[in-house]
Amino acid sequence: MKITHMLLTSAILLGLTNAAYANHHAGEEGEHCEHADTNKDGTISREDFMMKHQKRAEKMFSRMDTNKDGKIDANERKAAHAAMEHHSTTTEKK
């Protein structure tokens, strides 16, 4: 049961990450690369990449954990999924 919850939560987070990633990269080609170079050395290392995406994952988790108990329960997952669906349908209409 816990594994199922962990997999579901991971799938939701990955889905949200994909949506955020796609939206973030809607701008000019290469624009996102500058933002991922966290240490500003002109290259994107694995550490740069992981740091950038870790911050995004933490932000998403915080948004989903509405009662701030450090866990995402079934109701919070459903609410996040509904919000994601609502966002995608409103963005498609534009």
Beta strands, then each sheet from edge to edge (+ up, - down):
end
